Structure formats: structure tokens, C-alpha cells
């Protein structure tokens, strides 16, 4: 079931965001997006907090990533929400501080 694989991923990742270590608002990130042929399984998914997840997709769109949020390909920013919703800023710390309020 859907909740079972999500639970397994979170447990594997010690219920922490793989980028910042947060234990709040955890989500599941697909390294290879489902829209690009990725699967919802332990090999393709990683635990990220909502802020890290949102920052990644606003910045890189639907690009392939590694576990730490580094894009593994050149981002096609013409198809990202970044242009529509505004850039989260050059300084990633400012973006996270905004998430924490």
C-alpha cells in the first residue's frame, strides 16, 4: 500500500530530512520524478522536509536529483514554478527561515 512504502522510506532515513536533518513536515521526494518514469520505491525515494522539497522543485523543477538535493542534470527552468511564483532567493538560509515562521 501507499502508506507502507512511505513508512519504510521514512524509517530507513531515521525519520529525518536527508538534506537538513529536520524531523518536521516530512515528505517523500522521488529522485527520478514519476512524471519522468520514476517509481515509488525504496531505491527512488528519499525523505525530505517540506521546505527542502519545496525549495528543490521551485529551483530545479522536475529534474533528477541525488539524495542531498543536487540536480544530476541541467535544469530546464523554463518549465519550473520558479518563474511563476518567484525565486526563493540566492541565499537558501533566507528561504528556510521563511519556512520556519
Secondary structure, 3 states (H helix, E strand, C coil): CHHHHHHHHHHHCCCCCCCCCCCCCEEEEECCCHHHCCCCCCCCEEEEEHHHHHHHHHHHCCCCECCCCCECCCCCHHHCCHHHHCCCCCCHHHHHHHHHC
